[in-house]
Amino acid sequence: MAYGLGPHSLYDQLNGMGYKIEYDRAKMLYRKYEEEFSKGIRFLRDSGRLAFQQGYLVNIAGRRRYWVKPNPEDAVKYPLGLDDDAYNGRIAGIEREGGNFLIQSVNAEMTKRSMVLIRDYIKKNKVRSRFMNQVYDEIVTRTHKDDSPDFVVAKRGLMIEAAQQYLKTVPMEVEGHVGDSWTK
């Protein structure tokens, strides 16, 4: 919901998943969400507005993302100017992308830093392990069975260490397990 789902979309989504819910109940759930997460929602919306106003944002690691502001005077793209739905839709898109950027890009920074720390740990400690996959915030390694129990603990610790380099006051948890094959 933080990325733009409103009460009507929540209602549609829940009913589409098989939950029989009245619109008023979905609206109440959405309002409860807004109350519980008001600070985070405000951060995302303020960041989005800033992305549109400046045309760029910079995350806490210094990574920049730029957006091209739509020109309401472009009569081909936006025949109704400021009142054109396509123009206003593009502004909404930039604002949504701006809020998402500050969250998702820091996650990417933490994951990349984690992989560097893990690689260095593997080399230093002669762990028989190789990177197999990385998806969003998940780092999958293939590790020798004799090294796995200790390595999974070290890997979790290194991922927390990387996260704390960016998020100084946010407590971080990392899950991880040893298995015969990769599972989601």
ABEGO torsion letter per residue (X at the ends): XAAGBBAAAAAAAAAAAGBBBBAAAAAAAAAAAAAAAAAAAAAAAAAAAAAAAAGBBBBAAGBBBBBBBBBAABAAABAAEAABAAAAAAAAAAAAAAAAAAAAAAAAAAAAAAAAAAAAAAAAAGBBBBBABBBEABBBBBBBAAAAAAAAAAAAAAAAAAAAAABAABBBBBBBBBBABBBX
